[in-house]
Amino acid sequence: MGGYYDILLKTTILLVRQDLILFFEDEGTDRSEFQYYEETNKGHGRLEKREIWTSTQMNGFFEKDWPGIAQVWKIKRTVKEKGEEKSRGCLWYDQFIKKEGKC
């Protein structure tokens, strides 16, 4: 039985993380294939907005080194406290399809 597993790209995988940042931030990237979702929650004196962009466009780029890649995504969190916006930063992920075995 198959499943999925995710890799959070922190500074330990610096070159891959840089490639994803360039991909998602590049104005020349074709965003028509992107999936996008946002959610906003209010509570505890703050307003928090979470956004996610997903794409399969980088699969060919990463397939040689990471077979089974399914998609990449970027998550951005923004918090407003007392009217002041504070970005909580972005997270960059790869998602792979695990073809066999247990997750």
FENZIDA-V310480 format. One record per residue. SS is DSSP state (@ for helix, = for strand, . for the rest). PSI is psi in whole degrees, -180 to 180 (none if undefined). D_FIRST is the distance of its C-alpha to the first C-alpha in Angstrom with 1 decimal. Layout:
# FENZIDA-V310480
SS&PSI&D_FIRST ; SS&PSI&D_FIRST
This chain:
# FENZIDA-V310480
.&136&0.0 ; .&177&3.8 ; =&-170&6.9 ; =&153&10.6 ; =&151&13.3 ; =&149&17.0 ; =&119&20.1 ; =&123&23.5 ; .&97&26.1 ; .&-160&29.1 ; @&-11&32.0 ; @&-26&30.0 ; @&61&28.6 ; @&-47&31.9 ; @&-41&31.9 ; @&-44&28.6 ; @&-42&29.7 ; @&-40&33.0 ; @&-42&31.5 ; @&-39&29.6 ; @&-47&32.8 ; @&-43&34.8 ; @&-51&32.3 ; @&-29&32.2 ; @&-14&35.9 ; .&123&37.3 ; .&-22&39.4 ; .&-5&38.8 ; .&135&35.0 ; .&108&34.1 ; @&3&32.7 ; @&-25&32.4 ; @&-15&28.6 ; .&145&28.2 ; =&142&26.6 ; =&141&28.7 ; =&144&28.8 ; =&152&31.3 ; =&137&32.0 ; =&132&35.2 ; =&144&35.9 ; =&134&39.4 ; =&157&40.2 ; .&34&42.0 ; .&15&44.5 ; =&160&42.2 ; =&119&40.4 ; =&129&37.0 ; =&128&35.4 ; =&133&31.8 ; =&147&30.9 ; =&136&27.8 ; =&131&27.7 ; =&154&24.6 ; =&149&24.6 ; .&2&22.8 ; .&-26&26.1 ; .&-3&25.6 ; @&-47&22.4 ; @&-37&24.6 ; @&-40&26.7 ; @&-13&23.9 ; @&-38&21.7 ; .&-46&23.8 ; .&-30&23.4 ; .&77&20.0 ; .&142&17.7 ; .&5&14.9 ; =&137&17.2 ; =&-39&16.6 ; =&166&19.8 ; =&156&22.5 ; =&160&24.4 ; =&133&27.6 ; =&131&28.4 ; =&132&32.0 ; =&132&33.7 ; =&134&37.3 ; =&135&39.4 ; =&122&42.9 ; =&126&45.0 ; .&39&48.6 ; .&-3&48.5 ; =&125&47.5 ; =&131&44.3 ; =&116&42.3 ; =&134&39.3 ; =&1&36.6 ; =&-178&35.2 ; =&149&32.2 ; =&144&28.7 ; =&132&26.9 ; =&155&23.1 ; =&146&20.6 ; =&134&17.1 ; =&151&14.4 ; =&123&11.1 ; =&116&8.8 ; .&-32&7.4 ; .&159&5.8 ; .&-179&6.2 ; .&151&7.0 ; .&none&9.1
